[in-house]
């Protein structure tokens, strides 16, 4: 029987330590989303839950270098389940669906997918999947919010690469920054422009 060095087990310990925190984060946002539905803001509930999933993906990606497919799938399921709810409170389902598709297109997720197909060493498969979730969910607010999130994520990734001076770093934390920025900035931008955005 061979004994492996302790250093090989440290990344696994860090992965296990992340899991309870991720589930705590998800549970807290489910409660927040439920309260949002109770007060009548149908869009706030899925965006809150998807925000928790994006934050969880960022934490896991930062520690392990991978984004679990389960988190991306949970985000898509949340979005699809929320679309009829948003439609009943705000606008017709066809309009909600077209906004979601427009958000997906303006997020740049399809371009990231093509880059991944051609050069998988440049971008991870989980990155474009997470951007699909982010872009489509922000489409519920506005396709412009989706484009804003992608732009901020790219700027944040550039800044992180500059300061870390490594060849590659996980992209999900920058995507999470972009998502949060779009959610916070978009209402401020629409107020400042008188609803023109």
C-alpha positions as CSV (number, residue, x, y, z in Angstrom):
1,X,0.0,0.0,0.0
2,X,1.4,3.4,-1.0
3,X,0.8,6.5,1.0
4,X,0.2,9.6,-1.1
5,X,1.4,13.0,0.0
6,X,-1.0,15.2,1.8
7,X,-0.6,18.0,-0.8
8,X,-2.6,15.9,-3.3
9,X,-5.6,15.8,-0.9
10,X,-5.8,19.5,-0.1
11,X,-7.7,20.5,-3.3
12,X,-10.3,17.8,-2.5
13,X,-10.7,19.1,1.0
14,X,-11.3,22.6,-0.3
15,X,-13.9,21.3,-2.7
16,X,-15.8,19.6,0.1
17,X,-15.7,22.7,2.2
18,X,-17.3,24.7,-0.6
19,X,-20.4,22.5,-1.0
20,X,-22.2,23.4,2.3
21,X,-21.6,27.1,1.7
22,X,-23.0,26.8,-1.8
23,X,-26.2,25.1,-0.6
24,X,-26.6,27.7,2.2
25,X,-26.3,30.4,-0.4
26,X,-28.9,28.7,-2.7
27,X,-31.3,28.2,0.2
28,X,-31.1,31.8,1.3
29,X,-31.8,33.0,-2.2
30,X,-34.7,30.6,-2.5
31,X,-36.2,32.3,0.6
32,X,-35.5,35.8,-0.9
33,X,-37.0,34.7,-4.2
34,X,-40.2,33.4,-2.5
35,X,-40.5,36.8,-0.7
36,X,-40.2,38.5,-4.0
37,X,-43.0,36.5,-5.5
38,X,-45.1,37.2,-2.4
39,X,-44.7,41.0,-2.8
40,X,-45.7,40.7,-6.5
41,X,-42.4,41.2,-8.3
42,X,-42.2,38.1,-10.6
43,X,-38.9,39.0,-12.3
44,X,-37.1,39.5,-9.0
45,X,-37.6,35.9,-7.9
46,X,-35.9,34.1,-10.7
47,X,-33.1,36.7,-11.0
48,X,-32.4,36.3,-7.3
49,X,-32.2,32.5,-7.5
50,X,-30.1,32.6,-10.7
51,X,-27.8,35.1,-9.1
52,X,-27.2,32.6,-6.3
53,X,-26.5,29.9,-8.8
54,X,-24.1,32.2,-10.7
55,X,-22.3,33.1,-7.4
56,X,-22.1,29.4,-6.5
57,X,-20.6,28.7,-9.9
58,X,-18.1,31.5,-9.4
59,X,-17.0,30.0,-6.1
60,X,-16.7,26.5,-7.4
61,X,-14.8,27.7,-10.5
62,X,-12.4,29.8,-8.5
63,X,-11.5,26.8,-6.3
64,X,-11.7,23.9,-8.8
65,X,-11.4,25.4,-12.3
66,X,-14.7,23.8,-13.3
67,X,-18.3,24.9,-13.4
68,X,-20.7,22.1,-12.6
69,X,-23.2,21.4,-15.3
70,X,-25.8,21.0,-12.6
71,X,-25.6,24.7,-11.6
72,X,-26.1,25.8,-15.3
73,X,-29.0,23.3,-15.7
74,X,-30.6,24.5,-12.5
75,X,-30.4,28.1,-13.8
76,X,-32.0,27.2,-17.1
77,X,-34.8,25.2,-15.3
78,X,-35.4,28.2,-13.0
79,X,-35.6,30.5,-16.0
80,X,-38.0,28.3,-18.0
81,X,-40.2,27.8,-14.9
82,X,-40.3,31.5,-14.3
83,X,-41.3,32.6,-17.8
84,X,-45.0,31.8,-17.5
85,X,-45.1,33.5,-14.1
86,X,-43.5,36.6,-15.5
87,X,-45.9,36.5,-18.4
88,X,-49.0,36.3,-16.2
89,X,-47.9,39.4,-14.3
90,X,-46.2,41.6,-16.8
91,X,-46.5,40.8,-20.5
92,X,-47.6,38.0,-23.0
93,X,-45.6,34.8,-23.0
94,X,-44.4,35.4,-26.6
95,X,-43.0,38.8,-25.6
96,X,-41.2,37.2,-22.6
97,X,-39.8,34.4,-24.8
98,X,-38.5,36.9,-27.4
99,X,-36.8,39.0,-24.6
100,X,-35.1,35.9,-23.3
101,X,-33.8,35.0,-26.8
102,X,-32.7,38.6,-27.4
103,X,-30.9,38.5,-24.0
104,X,-29.1,35.3,-25.0
105,X,-28.1,36.8,-28.4
106,X,-26.8,40.1,-26.9
107,X,-24.8,38.3,-24.2
108,X,-22.2,36.9,-26.6
109,X,-22.8,33.4,-25.4
110,X,-23.0,32.1,-29.0
111,X,-19.6,33.7,-29.8
112,X,-18.1,32.2,-26.7
113,X,-19.5,28.8,-27.7
114,X,-17.9,29.1,-31.2
115,X,-14.6,30.0,-29.6
116,X,-14.9,27.0,-27.3
117,X,-15.6,24.8,-30.4
118,X,-12.5,26.0,-32.3
119,X,-10.1,26.5,-29.3
120,X,-11.3,24.7,-26.2
121,X,-7.9,25.5,-24.6
122,X,-9.0,29.2,-24.5
123,X,-12.3,28.9,-22.7
124,X,-14.0,26.3,-20.7
125,X,-17.2,24.5,-21.6
126,X,-18.9,25.7,-18.4
127,X,-18.1,29.3,-19.2
128,X,-20.3,29.5,-22.3
129,X,-23.0,27.5,-20.5
130,X,-23.0,29.9,-17.6
131,X,-23.1,32.9,-20.0
132,X,-26.2,31.3,-21.7
133,X,-27.9,31.3,-18.3
134,X,-26.9,34.9,-17.5
135,X,-27.8,36.3,-20.9
136,X,-31.2,34.6,-21.1
137,X,-32.2,35.5,-17.5
138,X,-31.2,39.1,-18.0
139,X,-33.3,39.1,-21.1
140,X,-36.2,39.1,-18.7
141,X,-35.1,42.6,-17.7
142,X,-33.7,43.8,-21.0
143,X,-31.3,42.6,-23.7
144,X,-29.3,45.7,-23.0
145,X,-28.7,44.4,-19.4
146,X,-27.4,41.2,-20.9
147,X,-25.0,43.0,-23.1
148,X,-23.9,45.2,-20.1
149,X,-23.2,42.0,-18.1
150,X,-21.0,40.6,-20.8
151,X,-19.1,43.8,-21.2
152,X,-18.5,44.2,-17.5
153,X,-17.4,40.5,-17.3
154,X,-14.9,41.0,-20.0
155,X,-13.4,44.1,-18.4
156,X,-13.3,42.3,-15.0
157,X,-11.5,39.3,-16.6
158,X,-9.0,41.6,-18.2
159,X,-8.3,43.4,-14.9
160,X,-8.0,40.0,-13.1
161,X,-5.6,38.7,-15.7
162,X,-3.5,41.9,-15.5
163,X,-3.1,41.7,-11.7
164,X,-2.7,38.0,-11.4
165,X,-0.2,37.8,-14.2
166,X,-1.1,34.2,-15.0
167,X,-1.9,32.9,-18.4
168,X,-5.4,31.7,-17.6
169,X,-7.8,32.2,-14.7
170,X,-11.4,31.1,-14.1
171,X,-14.0,33.2,-15.9
172,X,-17.0,32.5,-13.7
173,X,-16.1,35.1,-11.0
174,X,-15.9,37.8,-13.7
175,X,-19.3,36.6,-15.1
176,X,-20.7,36.9,-11.6
177,X,-19.4,40.5,-11.3
178,X,-21.0,41.2,-14.7
179,X,-24.4,39.7,-13.7
180,X,-24.5,41.6,-10.4
181,X,-23.4,44.9,-12.1
182,X,-26.1,44.6,-14.7
183,X,-28.8,43.9,-12.1
184,X,-27.8,46.9,-10.0
185,X,-26.9,49.3,-12.9
186,X,-29.8,48.7,-15.3
187,X,-32.6,50.2,-13.1
188,X,-30.3,53.2,-12.4
189,X,-29.6,53.6,-16.1
190,X,-33.3,53.4,-17.1
191,X,-34.2,55.9,-14.4
192,X,-31.5,58.3,-15.5
193,X,-32.6,58.1,-19.2
194,X,-36.3,58.3,-18.4
195,X,-37.0,54.7,-19.4
196,X,-35.3,55.0,-22.8
197,X,-33.2,51.9,-22.4
